[in-house]
Amino acid sequence: MRILQVRDPGFRHALESILSRGREDQAVEGKVREILARVRREGDKALFEYAKLYDGAPLSSSSIRVSPEEVKGAYGKADSKEVEALHLATSRIMAFHQRGLSSSWMVAEEEGVILGQLCRPLERVGLYVPGGKAAYPSSVLMAALPARAAGVPHVSMCTPVGPDLMVNPYVLVAADLAGIREIYKVGGAQDIAALAFGTESIPKVDKIVGPGNIYVTAAKRLVYGQVDIDIIAGPSEILVIADYSADPALVAADLLSQAEHDEQAMALLITNSEDLAHKVLGEVKARLEGLPRREIAEAALERHGAALVVENLEQAIELANEIAPEHLELLVEDPWVWLSCIKNAGAVFLGPFSPEAVGDYLAGPSHVLPTGGTARFLSPLSVEDFLKRTSLISFSAAALKEVGEKAMVLARMEGLIAHEQALKARLGNEKDQP
């Protein structure tokens, strides 16, 4: 991890190098297109062959779906304290998203105009949960519970398995707590194809959510339009803005909390105190010594970690808004004073007792956040992402007469004469209208 001075001539070039990561290549996209086309054409046959090829999983139509007995058995394998923690996370996440639920509305204007909006949940949502060596029950809750709060009637979950066909017990417990009753033992780009197009075993969905590797991400990008997706997720990232008042040990701990995710994770400190920057780097070095995922964290910090030293906090905020990080921590003397200046961030954490890690697990908001600078125009996953809106328009004869001539003018302006005639047919016979 290095220190970069914003006033140095090479600062911009160094920062661009840090921010540039996780690019897809053409070879990946080509292979994913092949997988999508084959699963769409051959259904389960292709799905099972890919599961055997990539995961060593001998799937069949009778083994692909998790049984109720397997879910029940997961509780027996799980530690009671960990199940209790999942219960707490479930209740907090659900409560948060229920507060954001929109409702249908209508308004009656003068002369018989009724306008409004119908809010309806999506019918089917598919949740992808990564598998392999790591297990992410928190990802199950963070993606499934907003859908449940929205009232989505059918939420299915897919996660890859190995030769033993076993799903991590905590993932199953989380799915059960989130009300998921359809769980399939399949992953990768082939799973995204199954959710998007449907197979004999897996019904097609309206939206796919959840993180995955580069192949899953490419597949989600390519099926968008056939179905909706949440976001194109990139590597994890954290940006900490800190001043003289910050505890270097806390800053270092929070930077490492993201650096340990993977080698492409980004961990940045922006500070107006060069002394703090040096102390944080010392703390990072010390804390790396006992970290189980030390090699991963070290690689991330070397490639995409830095302490950026600026002249003042105004400059720090300006730079943070430009970077638009996934997670932004304000470890400054009075964080609430600066909150109104934050324009671009997936989530903002204010003060020394609000670490990014609490947001990852049970604060309430979903931890599915925009990455790679997309917080400039994207928002965190929420209950709104699982609702569709339908506009309501009702005009009486008198109301149409009031505005119809102007609508005809606009139709002629655009050269759409059939539009004009559709209006004229009604305006010419307004006395016959109810």
C-alpha positions in Angstrom: 0.0 0.0 0.0 1.4 3.4 -1.0 1.0 7.0 -0.2 0.1 9.3 -3.1 0.2 13.1 -2.8 -2.6 14.8 -4.8 -0.2 17.6 -5.7 2.3 15.2 -7.3 2.5 15.3 -11.2 1.9 11.6 -11.5 -1.0 11.4 -9.1 -3.7 11.1 -11.8 -2.0 8.4 -13.7 -1.4 6.4 -10.5 -5.0 6.8 -9.4 -6.3 5.6 -12.8 -4.2 2.5 -12.5 -5.7 1.8 -9.1 -9.3 2.3 -10.3 -8.8 0.2 -13.4 -9.7 -3.4 -12.6 -12.0 -6.4 -13.3 -12.2 -6.0 -17.0 -14.0 -8.8 -19.0 -12.1 -10.1 -22.0 -13.5 -11.3 -25.4 -12.6 -14.9 -24.7 -14.9 -15.0 -21.6 -17.8 -13.4 -23.5 -17.4 -15.9 -26.4 -17.5 -18.9 -24.1 -20.4 -17.5 -22.2 -22.4 -16.9 -25.4 -21.8 -20.5 -26.3 -23.1 -21.7 -22.9 -26.2 -19.5 -23.1 -27.0 -20.7 -26.6 -26.6 -24.4 -25.7 -28.7 -24.2 -22.5 -31.4 -22.3 -24.3 -31.4 -25.0 -27.0 -30.9 -28.2 -25.0 -32.2 -27.3 -21.6 -31.4 -29.7 -18.7 -29.2 -31.9 -20.9 -26.7 -29.0 -21.4 -27.2 -27.8 -17.8 -26.2 -31.2 -16.3 -23.2 -31.6 -18.7 -21.8 -28.2 -17.7 -22.3 -28.9 -14.0 -20.3 -32.1 -14.4 -17.6 -30.4 -16.5 -17.0 -27.3 -14.4 -18.0 -28.4 -10.9 -17.8 -32.2 -11.0 -21.4 -32.3 -9.9 -23.3 -35.4 -11.2 -26.7 -33.6 -11.4 -29.9 -35.2 -12.6 -33.6 -34.2 -12.7 -34.1 -35.9 -9.4 -31.1 -34.4 -7.6 -30.9 -30.8 -8.9 -33.5 -29.4 -6.4 -32.8 -29.2 -2.7 -35.3 -31.3 -0.8 -37.2 -30.1 2.4 -35.3 -32.8 4.3 -31.9 -31.2 3.2 -33.1 -27.8 4.5 -34.3 -29.3 7.8 -31.0 -31.2 8.1 -29.0 -27.9 7.6 -30.3 -26.6 11.0 -28.8 -29.7 12.7 -25.4 -28.9 11.1 -25.5 -25.2 12.0 -24.2 -23.7 15.3 -27.1 -22.2 17.3 -25.3 -18.9 17.8 -24.8 -18.5 14.1 -28.4 -19.3 13.4 -29.4 -16.7 16.0 -27.3 -14.1 14.2 -29.0 -15.0 10.9 -32.4 -14.5 12.6 -31.4 -11.1 13.8 -30.0 -10.1 10.3 -33.3 -11.4 8.7 -35.5 -9.2 11.0 -33.4 -6.1 10.6 -33.1 -6.4 6.8 -36.8 -7.1 6.3 -37.8 -4.2 8.5 -35.6 -1.8 6.6 -37.0 -2.8 3.2 -40.6 -2.8 4.3 -40.2 0.9 5.2 -39.3 1.6 1.5 -42.3 -0.2 0.0 -44.2 2.0 -2.6 -48.0 1.8 -3.0 -50.3 2.4 -5.9 -51.9 5.9 -6.2 -54.5 7.8 -8.2 -55.5 11.4 -8.4 -58.7 12.9 -9.9 -58.2 16.2 -11.7 -60.8 18.6 -12.9 -63.0 17.8 -15.9 -62.9 14.1 -15.4 -59.2 13.3 -15.6 -57.9 10.4 -13.5 -54.2 9.7 -13.4 -52.2 7.2 -11.3 -49.7 4.5 -10.9 -50.2 0.8 -10.1 -47.3 -0.8 -8.2 -47.1 -4.6 -8.6 -44.4 -7.1 -7.6 -42.6 -9.1 -10.2 -43.9 -12.7 -10.5 -40.6 -14.6 -10.5 -37.1 -13.7 -9.3 -34.0 -15.8 -9.5 -31.2 -15.4 -6.9 -27.7 -16.5 -7.7 -25.5 -17.3 -4.7 -21.8 -18.1 -5.2 -20.5 -21.4 -4.0 -17.1 -23.1 -4.0 -14.8 -22.8 -1.0 -16.6 -19.7 0.4 -20.2 -19.5 1.6 -22.2 -16.3 1.7 -25.5 -16.7 3.6 -25.5 -12.9 4.0 -25.8 -12.6 0.2 -28.9 -14.7 0.4 -30.6 -12.4 2.9 -29.5 -9.2 1.2 -31.0 -10.1 -2.2 -34.0 -12.3 -1.2 -35.5 -10.2 1.6 -36.1 -7.0 -0.5 -37.9 -9.3 -3.0 -39.9 -10.8 -0.2 -40.8 -7.3 1.2 -42.0 -6.3 -2.3 -44.3 -9.3 -2.3 -42.7 -11.4 -5.1 -44.6 -14.7 -4.9 -41.9 -16.9 -6.4 -38.2 -16.5 -5.4 -35.9 -19.3 -6.5 -32.2 -19.7 -5.6 -29.4 -21.3 -7.4 -25.9 -22.1 -6.0 -23.2 -24.4 -7.3 -22.3 -27.7 -5.7 -19.4 -30.1 -6.0 -19.3 -33.9 -6.4 -21.0 -34.5 -3.1 -24.0 -32.3 -4.2 -24.1 -30.7 -0.8 -25.1 -27.0 -0.2 -23.5 -25.1 2.7 -25.8 -25.5 5.7 -25.7 -21.8 6.5 -26.7 -20.9 3.0 -29.7 -23.2 3.3 -30.7 -21.8 6.7 -30.5 -18.3 5.3 -32.6 -19.3 2.4 -35.2 -20.9 4.7 -35.3 -17.8 6.9 -35.8 -15.6 3.7 -38.8 -17.8 2.7 -37.1 -19.4 -0.4 -38.7 -22.7 -1.2 -37.1 -23.4 -4.6 -33.4 -24.1 -4.3 -31.4 -25.5 -7.2 -27.9 -27.0 -7.1 -26.4 -25.4 -10.1 -24.1 -22.4 -10.7 -22.0 -20.6 -13.3 -23.1 -19.1 -16.6 -25.2 -22.1 -17.3 -27.4 -21.3 -14.3 -27.9 -17.8 -15.5 -29.0 -19.3 -18.9 -31.5 -21.6 -17.1 -33.0 -18.8 -15.1 -33.3 -16.5 -18.2 -34.7 -19.1 -20.6 -36.0 -21.9 -18.4 -35.3 -25.6 -18.6 -37.2 -28.7 -17.8 -36.1 -28.4 -14.1 -35.8 -24.7 -13.6 -38.6 -22.2 -14.5 -37.6 -19.0 -16.2 -37.7 -15.8 -14.1 -38.4 -12.1 -14.7 -35.3 -10.9 -12.9 -31.9 -12.3 -11.8 -30.0 -10.9 -8.9 -26.9 -11.8 -6.9 -23.1 -11.6 -7.4 -20.9 -14.1 -9.2 -17.6 -14.6 -10.9 -16.5 -13.1 -14.3 -18.5 -15.8 -16.2 -21.7 -15.2 -14.2 -21.3 -11.4 -14.6 -20.8 -11.8 -18.4 -23.9 -14.0 -18.6 -26.0 -11.6 -16.7 -25.0 -8.8 -19.0 -25.8 -10.9 -22.1 -29.3 -12.0 -20.9 -30.4 -8.5 -19.9 -33.4 -7.7 -22.0 -34.6 -11.3 -21.9 -34.8 -10.7 -18.2 -34.0 -7.9 -15.9 -30.9 -8.0 -13.7 -29.8 -6.1 -10.6 -26.3 -4.7 -11.4 -23.1 -5.7 -13.1 -21.1 -6.3 -10.0 -17.4 -5.7 -9.9 -14.8 -6.3 -7.2 -15.5 -4.9 -3.7 -14.3 -1.4 -2.8 -14.0 0.8 0.2 -13.0 4.5 0.4 -12.3 6.0 3.9 -12.2 9.8 4.3 -10.3 10.5 7.6 -8.9 13.5 9.3 -6.6 14.0 12.3 -9.3 12.8 14.7 -9.5 9.3 13.2 -8.1 6.2 14.9 -5.4 4.7 12.6 -6.2 1.2 13.9 -9.9 1.6 12.9 -9.0 2.9 9.5 -6.6 0.1 8.8 -9.1 -2.5 10.0 -11.8 -1.2 7.7 -9.5 -1.1 4.7 -8.5 -4.7 5.3 -12.2 -5.7 5.6 -12.5 -5.1 1.9 -9.0 -6.0 0.8 -9.6 -9.6 2.0 -12.4 -10.2 -0.4 -10.3 -10.8 -3.5 -7.1 -9.7 -5.2 -9.0 -7.1 -7.3 -10.7 -5.4 -4.3 -10.0 -1.7 -3.9 -9.1 -0.1 -0.5 -8.4 3.7 -0.5 -7.8 6.2 2.3 -8.2 9.9 1.5 -6.9 12.2 4.3 -5.7 15.7 4.8 -3.2 14.4 7.4 0.1 12.9 6.1 0.9 11.8 9.6 -2.3 9.8 9.7 -1.5 8.2 6.4 1.8 6.9 7.7 0.2 5.6 10.9 -2.5 3.8 8.9 0.0 2.1 6.7 1.9 0.9 9.8 -1.3 -0.5 11.3 -2.2 -2.2 8.0 1.2 -3.9 8.0 0.8 -5.1 11.6 -2.7 -6.4 11.1 -1.8 -8.3 8.0 0.5 -10.6 10.1 -2.3 -12.6 11.6 -4.9 -12.4 8.8 -6.0 -15.8 7.5 -6.5 -14.3 4.0 -3.2 -12.4 4.1 -2.0 -13.2 0.6 -5.3 -12.0 -0.9 -5.4 -8.8 1.1 -1.7 -8.0 0.3 -2.3 -8.5 -3.4 -5.3 -6.2 -3.3 -3.5 -3.5 -1.4 -0.5 -3.7 -3.7 -2.5 -3.4 -6.8 -5.5 -1.3 -5.8 -4.7 0.2 -2.4 -3.4 3.6 -1.5 -3.5 6.5 1.0 -4.3 9.7 -1.0 -3.1 12.8 0.8 -5.1 16.0 0.0 -4.9 19.6 1.1 -8.3 19.7 2.9 -11.5 17.8 3.4 -13.3 19.7 0.6 -10.8 18.3 -1.8 -11.2 14.9 -0.2 -15.0 15.0 -0.8 -14.5 16.2 -4.4 -12.2 13.3 -5.1 -14.6 10.8 -3.4 -17.5 12.0 -5.5 -15.4 11.5 -8.6 -14.4 7.9 -7.6 -18.1 7.1 -6.6 -17.1 4.2 -4.3 -19.2 1.2 -3.3 -18.6 1.9 0.4 -17.7 5.3 1.7 -16.7 5.8 5.4 -16.6 9.3 7.0 -14.1 9.0 9.9 -13.9 12.7 10.5 -14.5 15.0 13.4 -18.1 15.8 12.5 -19.3 13.4 9.7 -22.9 14.7 9.6 -21.6 18.2 8.5 -20.1 16.6 5.4 -22.9 14.2 4.5 -24.8 16.8 2.4 -21.6 17.1 0.2 -21.6 13.4 -0.8 -23.1 12.9 -4.2 -21.9 9.6 -5.4 -21.6 6.5 -3.1 -23.3 3.1 -2.8 -23.5 3.4 1.0 -22.2 6.0 3.5 -21.0 5.0 7.0 -20.8 7.9 9.4 -18.5 7.9 12.5 -16.1 5.5 14.2 -18.8 3.0 15.3 -20.3 2.5 11.9 -17.9 0.2 10.1 -18.6 -1.1 6.6 -18.7 -4.6 8.1 -21.9 -4.0 10.0 -23.5 -2.9 6.7 -22.4 -6.1 5.1 -24.3 -8.2 7.6 -27.2 -6.8 9.5 -27.5 -3.0 9.5 -30.6 -3.3 7.3 -29.9 -1.9 3.8 -28.9 -4.4 1.2 -25.1 -4.9 0.7 -25.7 -5.3 -3.1 -24.2 -2.0 -4.1 -23.0 -0.3 -7.3 -19.3 -0.7 -7.9 -16.7 0.5 -10.4 -17.9 4.1 -10.3 -21.5 3.2 -11.2 -22.7 4.9 -8.0 -22.8 8.0 -10.2 -26.0 6.7 -11.7 -27.0 3.5 -9.9 -28.5 2.8 -6.5 -28.3 -0.1 -3.9 -30.6 -3.1 -4.4 -33.9 -2.3 -2.7 -37.6 -3.3 -2.5 -38.1 -0.9 -5.5 -36.1 -3.2 -7.7 -38.7 -5.9 -7.4 -41.7 -3.7 -8.2 -43.0 -2.8 -11.6 -45.1 0.3 -12.2 -48.0 0.7 -14.6 -49.4 4.2 -15.5 -53.1 4.8 -15.3 -54.8 7.3 -17.6 -58.5 8.0 -17.8 -60.1 11.0 -19.6 -63.8 11.9 -19.9 -65.1 13.4 -23.1 -65.0 16.9 -21.6 -61.4 16.4 -20.4 -60.2 15.2 -23.8 -61.9 18.2 -25.5 -59.9 20.5 -23.2 -56.5 19.2 -24.3 -57.2 17.3 -27.5 -56.5 20.1 -30.0 -53.1 20.6 -28.5 -52.4 16.9 -28.7 -53.3 17.0 -32.4 -50.9 19.8 -32.9 -48.1 17.7 -31.4 -49.1 14.7 -33.5 -48.9 16.8 -36.7 -45.6 18.2 -35.5 -44.1 14.7 -35.5 -45.8 13.6 -38.7 -47.9 10.9 -37.0 -51.2 11.5 -38.8 -52.9 8.3 -37.5 -52.3 9.7 -34.0 -54.0 12.9 -35.0 -56.9 11.0 -36.6 -57.4 8.9 -33.4 -57.8 12.1 -31.4 -60.0 13.8 -34.1 -62.3 10.8 -34.2 -63.2 11.4 -30.6 -63.2 15.2 -30.6 -65.6 15.2 -33.6 -68.1 13.0 -31.7 -67.7 14.3 -28.2 -71.4 14.6 -27.7 -71.8 10.8 -28.1 -69.2 10.0 -25.5 -70.1 9.1 -21.9 
